[in-house]
Amino acid sequence: MTIQKMWCLVGALAVAVCLASTGFSAEPKATDPSHFKVADGFKVELLYSVPKDQQGSWVSMCVGPDGNLIVCDQYGKLYHVAVPDAGTKGEVAVTPIDVKIGGAQGLIWAFDSLYVVVNSGQFPSGIHRVTDSDGDGKLDKVTELRRLSGGGEHGPHAVMVHPDGKHLTIVCGNQTNLTDLASSRLPQVWGEDLVLPRIFGRGFMRDKMAPGGYIAKIDPEGKDWELIAAGFRNEYDAAYNRDGELFAYDADMEWDFNTPWYRPTRICHVVSGAEFGWRNGSGKWPTYYEDSTPPVVNIGPGSPTGVTFGYGADFPKKYEEALFACDWSYGKLYAVHLEPNGASYKGTTEEFITGTPLPLTDIVIRPKDKAMYFTVGGRRTQSGLYRVTYVGDKKDDAAPASGLNDAQKLRRKLEALHVSKDPAGLDLALANIGSDDRFIRQAARVALEHQDPSLWQDKAMALNDTNSVIDTAIALARVGDDSLRGKLLDKLDAVDYDASSEAQKLGLLRAYELVLLRMGDDASVRDRYLKRLEPLLPANTPEENRMLAEMLVRLQSPVAAPRLVALLEAAPTQEEQIEMAKSLRLLKAGWTDDLQERYFRWFVKAATYKGGASFDLFVKDIKTDAVNNLTPARKKALASILDQKPAQTMPNFSSKPRSLVKKWTVDDLAPAVDASALKGRDFNKGQQLFAEASCFACHRFSQQGGAIGPDLTALSGRFSPRDILESIILPSKQVSDQYQAVKILTEDGQVIVGRIINLNGDNMMINTNMLDPNALTNVNRTKIEEIVPSETSMMPEGLLDNFTEDEIKDLMAYLLSKGDRTNAMFSKN
């Protein structure tokens, strides 16, 4: 009897058993879909509420050989789940699979086997293969293919079939130690590559260093492992598109909220040899580092879990082609709409399904009925199985264009050199290392790094265009001989900094950093670096200032202190201020008594700033390092400042006092923010006002600011100036589903208003203050009488009442600029 036939028979017999079990009827139910917000035309059904005491909390799922589902409890067994086809009647039948393996966070049926990725609990962490050894239709044999060192929620996760149909792809979080590799598409020369020592805050996994989380290609027997990409924090799942391009959903570190090194959850295009730059503590690489692969789209705070493309679903083409990504913490299923962008992609996100609570764990498309299925659960929370179908009007929408564009085909040719390492491909790599497309440049650089530098360094050093000079220097800093340092610096020094684009300036500074880090920063190059870099500070952007500050502090520049303290005092956001303060903590040269007093007064102001769980410790660590660099006499002289406590508890990003100007209404200001009125505005003043209104405390704008509220960078593409004005003055008039609070009434009469941000068993964690990510209240789910959407926004009113009309014009121009200082609104002509 085949496995397919056996499971069909077992499933039919199990229905009566499941329904007859009176112990299940009293179990709590998973959240009713009537409480969800669902994309137009779609229907969500709750098919099964998992009895927690008997079947645990489901976190992984795949489609089995009979067209039904296989799921796994996070801390327990595997189960076969027979489901009625969409549009038919019937009951769900759940049957344990009698094998000694479980606790899986990754499942896939492939090569006549069930592959199970385990990362904690009673079974060894790693990848296991489960087969039917005697042909009786039952899985009965477990073979450990590769044991992996590392477990827990940052251990090995998902597994999927590789597009070649001959291999698997496995996803491992950053607590998984790198296993033995047969080959690597990423040159194995990774390092922390940090200019200054990092700070760790609470120090979660502080012993974990590069390369961090990784994705590998393996053969069906699990013997040969090829590293595809690394530098992730905790990518739980990944999926291939129709063209064999891989996408992963990587995690943020919520303890980093409101710091300059916070990175939102994000969709990453996992190209060959990619390095995504996760480093512990404050060491995370910013996306503008030339040697860091940028994301396709940032999503925001959350906990990434399962992902899948909609291929095979009976959905409108827009959604069939979408990448669906599950967020466990905030209960959101995103549809990510991707489109080609040069050699990579760009994406937009849509909230496809949202609910409270809705701790999404995994998602599949079931070919048998062309429906989507997702599970909720994890951390012993109430688990359930849901189905999504399209019931709206069928539209004759055209399928998006498929196939790789010319730039993507070129990138693929270059990526082939990451494996073949064919010297004949050197000319192709050298011809493209200066490309204007970042992903082509990266593919070419990685191809060169796989080769013996003696075969290509002379040709590369003869290239004079700015992009080629930058990436040649990065490649040779990583794999070349230290004797090349002087020649590389000659090439970098010859680049006209002022004539370079903003991206090239940042690339040039990163090249200087890597030459310094990898080839030595001895006294023989110190003066040369200072001569080149000191005139560039202060620069026009925070990103340049950050990189210049770190190098000048490392080299103990005698002129850095006054310039960096001035930047610290003028910075409009707490992120920019923290960045300057972090660098200054290690500077020993160039201080005066006045500069030290001004620097240490900043810590008094910073004591009111809010952020994630590590925020206060980050600031404390910066101050501790700075104080340790003081002489005993200066410590005594500065004692009153060092011991001073802030006079207020709310963050104040400016020392300018504010008083009531007017209780503004929309009608008062609507004419003032008309597009015709926003000419000749001041970008810097608008940015400063954005900070003074405490907007940066909750909102991100142009890669800066908090993450609790929505990212406002792209406002101008979606809303009119009047709409934006109305949302500021009347924040409760219309609240985004994504950021809507809930009102919870408990059995003992408590009323808690906030956003559910975490779950653990029956415990819910509620953030009750957008200005403070650590303002958390715990609520026992079993004691809740009612949960309803809150009609009141968590955003406070009156944010503009202390500003003049002219200031509001600058603020509005800044909001409409998308962070572009060259926007026509700031032109004086």
Disulfide bonds with the S-S distance in Angstrom:
none
